[in-house]
Structure formats: C-alpha cells, structure tokens
C-alpha cells in the first residue's frame, strides 16, 4: 500500500484537461472517515500512529542532538509576525533565511533575560529552538505549519498556564525588538525575528509499529518523527518511478513537500506544477493501480479543505465513476472534526 501526501492539494485542483489521472483518482476513490488535519505535522502524526498532542519538540530535539533523554520539551522557534490591517499574521519561517551566526546571539539574549524564570533556549538549528521543561507545561499549542499564514489570535497557547506562556511570549518579543541582529537584518531588507512560536510539547514516545515501513519526505519534521518512531526515512523521490519495486510492499508513505514550498511562496504557475505531478506521480499511480503493481493507494490533500481518499485496483477501473469535485470538497463536520463520507 502506498500513501501519497500532497500539501497544498485541493479537490478543486483536479482539472480534467490538465490532470486527467488526478481527476480519475479523486472521482473513483473512496473518502476515508479520518479526522481532518490542518497541516503536515498533524497528518504525519496520524499516519505514523502518534497520539495528540504530537511531541514534536522531544522528537526533533533527539534527532538534532543525537540524544534521547526523556525530558519534557517545547519548541520555541524564531518567527516573523507581520501586521495585516488589525491582525498579526505568522509568516513562513523558511522566508527568514536565518543563519546560526544570527540564531546563537539571539538565543543568548533570550537566555540572559529569562534566567530568573529558569528558561534556557537551545538553538540546535537556525529555525529549530528548544526549551527543556522541569515539568509538563499546562498548555496546548498549535503546530507551526498549521498556523503559518494565519492570524495568531486563535493559535496562541491555551490552557491553565496560557497567561504565563503568553507573558513569556510578550517578553521575548521585547527582547528581540531592538536586538542588533534584527537591526542588521532590517538594514539589509530582511524580515526581523520579532517573535517565537511555542509548540510541540511533550516527551518522546517509545517506538511503536504504525504499519509504516518507510517514509519518503524532505521536511525536517518528517525525519525527526520517523527517527523517533523507528521508521526508515529517505528523501522524497522526484516521482513514483524512483520508488521502484519498493511500492509493492506495505506501508510506504511519500510526501510531496515541494508542493507546499512552492504554493506558499507564491509560485504563479500552479497549473504547471500540477502538470508536473500529473506526469511524475498521478498518471504513474493510476497506471500502477490498474496494472496490479499496487493493490491500494491512499491520497491525502492538506490545506483549507483536507481530504483522505483510498483507491484500490478495482476502484481504478471504475470508468463510470465521474463524481464532480464538489461532492468531495464538502467542509468537515465541526462537531466531529471529520469529513462526511463520499
């Protein structure tokens, strides 16, 4: 079974003229009754069998440091917030282009300020900063990728200690505001690091079988999750052909990370990108299903209207099924968090 995850893919993208194989897969597939996921973190967490809240901080810290110490951790990633009318919007951290020569002095200034509070920021990568906690934080947080491009109001820490962590956030913003590193960045026309994003709380779980044999993905978070779960991890191939005969096995997950990267950075020719995926992924997948080389595939789209579809070899030959895209793009049930069955 092959599970193909495509960030940024929407049902409405299945233009029959440009992407006939994608259109066929979506029309002939069966909608799965799974909770809707707003980003790659939640989608991979569900796929790999993790229980929410997903302890990304502990998993990625172990991956970055090479040590798993069982500590409670929280990500405190550097971000850029920009004002849109009367809302603060979380920018895509990949657009910061932060270097370690900038991350380390910024983290050092935060450590000097928060020493009385017992907080110590550890920058193991330019865009991945960590806090080690003596006890679990009584908050629930929003994964960074689920908050990018949106107002932060509804995504800030919630729970019994929400006011404490929002105070920490406000103080961090003050420390960062006039920092020499940010002054130098702004002088060069670069966005400043003007805030942090707290998320991914928890301790690393014990490796457990989730029915996934291998994960092919470029995103750093995918590597951290696979490493922590004891799952083989490889970089994402450029197309289905690169996976070769491995897809005849069970539990192969591939993430087309490039889609999210290009879509979020405003690539104008979206249709061209989809045609690229049509040639390298969707058409070969439909052919592999019809030819019996793959028994079943799951197709997941992540975005404003996430969806999960299963397509079997038998489904792939149902030429009479020409379900309109609107039938699959109904919003999820707010009460259950699940999409209606199609």
N, C-alpha and C positions, 0 to 999 in steps of 0.2 A: 504494500500500500504506500502510495506517495501522497504526502500532504504539502501542497503548494500554498505559501502565504505571500500575499501581494499587498504591501502597504500602499495606500492611496488608490486602490482599485475600487470602483463603484459599479453597481449593476448597470447604470446608465452608460458606462464606457463600452458596453458590448455592441458597438456599431456593426451591423451585419455586413456592410460593404467593406469596412476596413479590417475587421477582426471576425471573420466568419466562424473560426474554430472556437474562439471565446464565446461568441454568441450561442453556438451549439452546446457547449459545455454548460452554460448557465441555463439554457432552455430545457435541457434534458436532465439536469441534476436534481437531486432531492435535498430540499433545505433541511439542515440538521437543527435539532432543538438544543441549542447551546447558548449560554449566556453571551450577550453582546459584549465585545471588548473594544475599548476606545483607542488602543494603541498596541505597539509591538510587545511591550512588557506584559500586558495582560494576556495577549494572545499566546505568547510563548509560555507564560506561566500555566495557562490552562492546558496547552498542548503537552507540556512536559510533566504534568501531574502535580504541580505545586499548588498549595492552598493559599488563598489570600489571607492577610496581606503578603505580597511577594517580597521575601527578604533579600532584595537586590543588593543592598549595601554590604551585607555579610558575604554574599556570593562573589560580588565583584572585587571586594577587598581581598578575599582569599586568592582570587585569580590574579590580581595585580601584584600582591605581595608575595605570593607563593606559600602563604601560611594560613591555615585554618585554625583559629584559636577558640572558637565557640563563643566569642564575645557578641554582645548586642551592638549593632552599628546602625548608623544613619548616614545616608548620602547628604552632602551639603555642597552641591555642585554650583560652580560660578555661572551666573546668567546675566543677561541684559534685559531689563524691563523698559518698554517704551510706552509713552502716553498716547492713547488714541481717543480723542475727544475727552471723555471723563473716566476712562478705564485704563488700567495698567495691563499691557499685553506682554506675555512671556515670549521673547524672541527665541529663534532656533539657536541653541548653543554652538552648533557647528559653524555658524557665521562669525563667532567671536575670533576664531583663529588664534586662541591663546597659546602661549608657549610656557614651558616650565620655568624659564627665566622671569616670567611675569607671575606665574601661579605661586611660586615659593615665597616671594616677598609679600604678596597679598595675604597668603595664609599666615605668614609670620605676624603681620599686623593684627589680624583677627585673633591670633593666639595671645598676643600681648594684652588685648582688650578683654578677652573672655577668661583669662586665667583665674580671676576671683570666682567665676562661675563653675570652674572645673571643666571647661570645654577646651578640647585641643583638636584643631583642624589639621588633617593629614592629606596633603596633596600628592597622591601617587601617580597621577597623570594630569595634564593640563586641565582637562574637563571632568575629572573624577576626584572629588574631595570627600573626606570621610570624617565622621565623629565616632569615637568609641564611647559607649554609654555604660555607666556603672549598673544601670537597671533599665528595664524597658521604658521607653517614652510613652506616656499615656496619651498618644495622639494617633490619628490615622491620617495618611498623606495621599497625595495624588502622584502617580508615576510621571516623571518629567516629560516623556514623549506624549502622554495623554493631555498635557497642559500647554504644550507649545502652540503658539498662535492664538491663544485664547486669553480672556480676562482671567486674572489670577484670583479674583474675589472668591469664587466658589471652590477653588482648588487649594487654598491655603490649609495648613494643618487644622484638624478638627479633633475634638475630644476633651477629656478632663484637663489636660495641660495645654490646650490650644493657646490660651492667652500668654503663657510663659514662652512658648516657642515663637509666637508672633512678636513678642518683645525682643527675643534674640534676633529675629529677622530684622526688625527695625534698627537695632543697634548695629548689626552687621552692615546695613545699608549706609549708616552714618560713617562708619569706619572706612568704607570703600569710596564714599562720595568724593573726597578731595585727595585720594591717595595719589602719590606721584606716578605710579604705574598707569593709573587711569588718565591722569593729566597728559602723560606722554602719548597714550593711545588716542585720545581725542585730538591732540595736536596733529596726529598723523591721519585723522579722518576715520579712525576705527571706533567701534562701539565700546563703551566702558563696561567693565564688570561692576555693575551697580547693585547687585543683589545676589542672594544664594537661593537654592531650591532644596528644601529638606524633603527627603522621600526615601522609600526602600527600607523601612525599619524592620528589625528582626534579627534572628540568628540563623545561621546556615543550617538547612535540614540535612538529615542523613541521606546519602544517595539511595534512591528507590527506583524501581522499574516503572516506567510510564509507557511501556510499549513503543518507545522510540529508540531505534538502533543508532541513528546518525542524524546530526543536524548540520545543514549546509547554510551558512549565513555569514555576512560580513560584519554586522553590527557587534560592537564590543560586548553589549549586554547578552547577546546570544552565546558568545564564547564563555562568558562568566557563568551563565546558567547551565550550559552543557557540562562545563568542568565540574561545577558543584554537584551535578546530578549523576556524574559518572557516565556521560553520554559522549560518544565520539563526535568531534566537531571539526568541520572543514570549511574553508572559504566557499562562498556561493559560486557555482559554475555559471558560465555565460549562457547556458542553455541545457535543455533536457538531454541532448546527445552526450554532454560531458559526464553525466551521471552513469552512462553506460549500463552495464548489466546489474549494477547495484540496486536499481529501482525494482528489480524482480523480487527483492527481499521485502521484509516487513518493516514498517516504522521508519521510513525515510522522510525527513522534513526539510524542505528547501524554502528559504526566504529570499524574495527578490528585493533586497534592500535598496537597490538603485532607484526603484520607483519612488520611494518616499523622499530620497535625497533630491531627485530631480524635480518632483512635483512641488516640494516645499520651498525650493529655491527659485520658483517662478519660471521654469522652462516653458516657453510659449507653445512649442510644437508638441503638445501632449499626444496628438494623434500619431505622430511619428514614433514616439516611444512605445505606444501600444502596438503599433505595427511591428516594431522590433520584437516585442514579447510574443506577438502572434506567431512570428516566424521561428523563434527560438524555443518557445515554451508551449503555447496553447495549441498550435497545429500539431507539433510532435506528440503532445499529451493525448489529444483526441485520436491520433493515429495509433498510438501505443495501446490505448484502451480498446479500440476497435480491432486491432490485430492480436489482442490477447497477451501482449507483453507486460501489461499492467492490469491487474484484476480490478483495482479500485483506486480512486483518487479523491482527495478532499481538496477543495479550492476555497480559500479564505480571503476575503477582501477586508482590509482595515481602513476605516475612515469614518466620515459622518454617518454613513449607513452600513455598518459592518454586516458581513454575512458569512455563513458556512454552508457549503454545498458538497454533497457526496455524489460521485459519478462512477457507476460500475461499468464493466464491459457491456453488459446488457443495456444499460441506460444509454450508452454512447451510440447504440444502433437504433434508438427510438426516433427515427427521422420525422415522425409525425408530430413530435412534441415541439411546438414553436411558441412557447409561453412568452408573452410580452414582458419586457423588463420590469414594467410597473408592478407586475404580480409578485416579483421577488423583492422589490425595494420598499415594502411597507415598513414603517418605523417599528422599532421593538416596543414591546409592551412595557410601559414604565413601571408597572407593579411588579413584574417578574424579572425584568431585565433581559427577557428572551424575545426573539423574533417569532412572529406567528409562523406556523408551518405552511409550506408552499406545496 
